[in-house]
Amino acid sequence: MFAAYNLKADPCYYAKVNMPFSCLKSHAKPILERLSLSYANGLLLYTIISAGVVQAFFARSMKAKKEELKAMKTMNSGKEETAATTTV
C-alpha cells in the first residue's frame, strides 16, 4: 500500500535535504529571540539583572540609614552642647 507512495514522495527526503546544521538562513534571528530560545542564557541574564536590582535597593537603603544616623548624631551633639552650657 505504501510502496507506491514511497516511490512518489520519499518520507526521508526532508531529512536528507535538511540535515542538522545544513539549513542556511538569509538573516540572523534577533538577539531577544535567541536569548528566549536559549533557556540557560536567558536564566543567566535574568539572574544578573535581578541581582543588580537587589544590590541597588540595598545600596539606597544603606545610604538612607547612614544619612539618618549622621542626622541623629548632629542632633545629639547639639543637645549635649546646650546641656553643657546650661550646667556651667
Backbone as JSON, one array per atom type, in Angstrom:
{
  "sequence": "MFAAYNLKADPCYYAKVNMPFSCLKSHAKPILERLSLSYANGLLLYTIISAGVVQAFFARSMKAKKEELKAMKTMNSGKEETAATTTV",
  "N": [[0.81, -1.18, 0.0], [1.89, 1.29, 0.83], [4.07, 1.35, -0.78], [3.82, 2.45, -3.35], [3.36, 5.1, -2.65], [5.76, 5.7, -1.36], [7.49, 5.64, -3.52], [6.68, 7.85, -4.97], [6.76, 10.1, -3.15], [9.28, 10.41, -1.14], [9.56, 9.66, 2.23], [11.8, 10.19, 3.69], [13.05, 12.25, 2.45], [13.0, 14.93, 3.36], [14.64, 14.77, 5.64], [17.04, 14.05, 4.44], [17.65, 16.24, 2.85], [17.57, 18.44, 4.61], [19.54, 18.23, 6.78], [20.9, 18.22, 10.13], [22.36, 21.34, 10.94], [22.67, 22.06, 8.28], [20.94, 23.83, 7.24], [20.47, 26.89, 5.79], [20.08, 30.3, 6.52], [18.68, 33.42, 5.47], [18.93, 35.66, 7.05], [19.97, 36.56, 10.36], [18.57, 35.59, 13.54], [16.87, 37.82, 15.78], [18.48, 39.25, 18.71], [17.0, 39.11, 21.11], [15.18, 37.05, 20.58], [16.95, 34.93, 20.27], [17.98, 34.78, 22.87], [15.66, 34.12, 24.28], [15.08, 31.65, 23.25], [17.16, 30.23, 24.17], [17.38, 28.75, 27.03], [19.14, 28.52, 29.25], [20.93, 30.68, 28.91], [19.14, 32.78, 28.97], [18.16, 32.52, 31.58], [20.5, 33.03, 33.01], [20.98, 35.71, 32.32], [18.66, 36.89, 33.42], [19.12, 36.35, 36.13], [21.41, 37.89, 36.62], [20.46, 40.49, 36.14], [18.45, 40.62, 38.11], [19.98, 40.38, 40.46], [21.45, 42.74, 40.28], [19.42, 44.67, 40.56], [18.53, 44.13, 43.17], [20.88, 44.69, 44.55], [21.07, 47.43, 44.06], [18.8, 48.39, 45.44], [19.5, 47.71, 48.1], [21.8, 49.27, 48.38], [20.74, 51.87, 48.22], [19.13, 51.81, 50.48], [21.04, 51.5, 52.52], [22.42, 53.89, 52.25], [20.47, 55.74, 52.98], [20.12, 55.0, 55.66], [22.64, 55.63, 56.71], [22.67, 58.41, 56.37], [20.57, 59.07, 58.07], [21.59, 58.24, 60.56], [23.75, 60.0, 60.74], [22.4, 62.44, 60.88], [21.09, 62.07, 63.31], [23.28, 61.97, 65.04], [24.29, 64.56, 64.83], [22.14, 65.96, 65.89], [22.13, 64.96, 68.5], [24.65, 65.77, 69.41], [24.31, 68.52, 69.38], [22.39, 68.83, 71.4], [23.88, 67.97, 73.6], [25.8, 69.98, 73.75], [24.23, 72.21, 74.41], [23.26, 71.36, 76.83], [25.59, 71.21, 78.31], [26.4, 73.89, 78.4], [24.35, 75.04, 79.9], [24.64, 73.88, 82.4], [26.96, 74.9, 83.37]],
  "CA": [[0.0, 0.0, 0.0], [2.75, 2.46, 0.92], [5.17, 1.25, -1.73], [3.6, 3.44, -4.41], [3.54, 6.42, -2.06], [7.19, 5.9, -1.11], [8.15, 5.92, -4.78], [6.35, 9.23, -5.37], [7.23, 11.06, -2.15], [10.14, 9.72, -0.17], [9.38, 10.26, 3.55], [13.12, 10.56, 4.24], [13.61, 13.32, 1.64], [13.21, 16.12, 4.19], [15.81, 14.55, 6.48], [18.24, 14.02, 3.6], [17.93, 17.59, 2.36], [17.71, 19.39, 5.71], [20.24, 17.58, 7.88], [21.29, 19.21, 11.15], [23.37, 22.35, 10.62], [22.81, 22.33, 6.85], [19.93, 24.8, 6.86], [21.02, 28.24, 5.7], [19.08, 31.35, 6.65], [19.08, 34.65, 4.8], [19.25, 36.64, 8.07], [20.07, 36.01, 11.71], [17.46, 35.88, 14.44], [17.17, 38.94, 16.7], [19.13, 38.84, 19.95], [15.99, 38.77, 22.11], [14.66, 35.73, 20.25], [18.0, 33.94, 20.57], [18.03, 34.6, 24.32], [14.47, 33.44, 24.77], [15.17, 30.26, 22.84], [18.23, 29.62, 24.94], [16.89, 28.81, 28.41], [20.23, 28.75, 30.21], [21.43, 32.04, 28.76], [18.08, 33.66, 29.46], [18.14, 32.43, 33.04], [21.68, 33.72, 33.49], [20.73, 37.15, 32.16], [17.64, 37.25, 34.41], [19.75, 36.32, 37.44], [22.31, 39.04, 36.73], [19.62, 41.69, 36.26], [17.8, 40.59, 39.43], [21.0, 40.67, 41.48], [21.75, 44.16, 40.17], [18.3, 45.43, 41.13], [18.57, 43.94, 44.63], [22.04, 45.45, 45.04], [20.73, 48.85, 44.01], [17.88, 48.67, 46.54], [20.24, 47.68, 49.36], [22.7, 50.43, 48.43], [19.92, 53.03, 48.53], [18.7, 51.68, 51.87], [22.18, 51.76, 53.38], [22.71, 55.32, 52.16], [19.46, 56.43, 53.79], [20.41, 54.73, 57.07], [23.82, 56.4, 57.1], [22.26, 59.81, 56.49], [19.74, 59.18, 59.27], [22.48, 58.17, 61.71], [24.51, 61.24, 60.76], [21.5, 63.47, 61.37], [20.85, 61.82, 64.73], [24.49, 62.34, 65.78], [24.38, 66.02, 64.91], [21.11, 66.41, 66.82], [22.56, 64.61, 69.85], [25.78, 66.63, 69.8], [23.74, 69.85, 69.66], [21.75, 68.77, 72.71], [24.92, 67.86, 74.62], [26.42, 71.29, 73.89], [23.32, 73.11, 75.13], [23.19, 70.88, 78.21], [26.86, 71.57, 78.95], [26.42, 75.34, 78.65], [23.37, 75.39, 80.93], [25.09, 73.39, 83.7], [28.13, 75.66, 83.81]],
  "C": [[0.87, 1.26, 0.0], [3.9, 2.43, -0.08], [5.02, 2.28, -2.84], [3.8, 4.86, -3.87], [5.02, 6.72, -1.84], [7.95, 6.17, -2.4], [7.89, 7.36, -5.23], [6.97, 10.26, -4.43], [8.0, 10.32, -1.07], [9.99, 10.39, 1.19], [10.71, 10.69, 4.17], [13.73, 11.73, 3.48], [13.91, 14.56, 2.48], [14.46, 15.96, 5.06], [17.09, 14.54, 5.67], [18.63, 15.43, 3.16], [18.27, 18.54, 3.51], [18.33, 18.7, 6.93], [20.61, 18.63, 8.91], [22.46, 20.07, 10.68], [23.55, 22.6, 9.13], [21.8, 23.37, 6.37], [20.55, 26.19, 6.88], [19.9, 29.26, 5.74], [19.59, 32.6, 5.94], [19.44, 35.74, 5.81], [19.27, 35.96, 9.43], [18.84, 36.38, 12.52], [17.84, 37.05, 15.34], [17.71, 38.41, 18.03], [18.12, 38.42, 21.02], [15.41, 37.38, 21.84], [15.69, 34.65, 20.55], [18.09, 33.7, 22.07], [16.82, 33.84, 24.84], [14.47, 31.97, 24.37], [16.25, 29.52, 23.62], [17.88, 29.77, 26.43], [18.01, 29.16, 29.38], [20.76, 30.18, 30.11], [20.39, 33.05, 29.24], [18.01, 33.68, 30.97], [19.34, 33.15, 33.64], [21.49, 35.24, 33.41], [19.72, 37.64, 33.19], [18.26, 37.31, 35.81], [20.66, 37.53, 37.64], [21.51, 40.33, 36.91], [18.96, 41.74, 37.63], [18.79, 40.93, 40.54], [21.37, 42.15, 41.45], [20.67, 45.03, 40.79], [18.3, 45.32, 42.65], [19.72, 44.73, 45.22], [21.75, 46.94, 45.06], [19.78, 49.23, 45.15], [18.6, 48.68, 47.88], [21.18, 48.86, 49.49], [21.92, 51.69, 48.78], [19.48, 53.0, 49.99], [19.84, 52.0, 52.82], [22.54, 53.24, 53.38], [21.73, 56.11, 53.03], [19.72, 56.21, 55.28], [21.61, 55.53, 57.55], [23.47, 57.87, 57.27], [21.42, 60.02, 57.75], [20.6, 59.14, 60.52], [23.3, 59.45, 61.85], [23.65, 62.38, 61.3], [21.23, 63.3, 62.86], [22.07, 62.23, 65.56], [24.61, 63.85, 65.9], [23.32, 66.57, 65.85], [21.54, 66.14, 68.26], [23.73, 65.49, 70.3], [25.31, 68.04, 70.08], [23.07, 69.88, 71.02], [22.78, 68.71, 73.83], [25.58, 69.23, 74.84], [25.52, 72.24, 74.68], [23.21, 72.67, 76.59], [24.46, 71.26, 78.95], [26.91, 73.07, 79.26], [25.43, 75.74, 79.75], [23.83, 74.94, 82.3], [26.26, 74.19, 84.21], [27.78, 76.96, 84.4]]
}
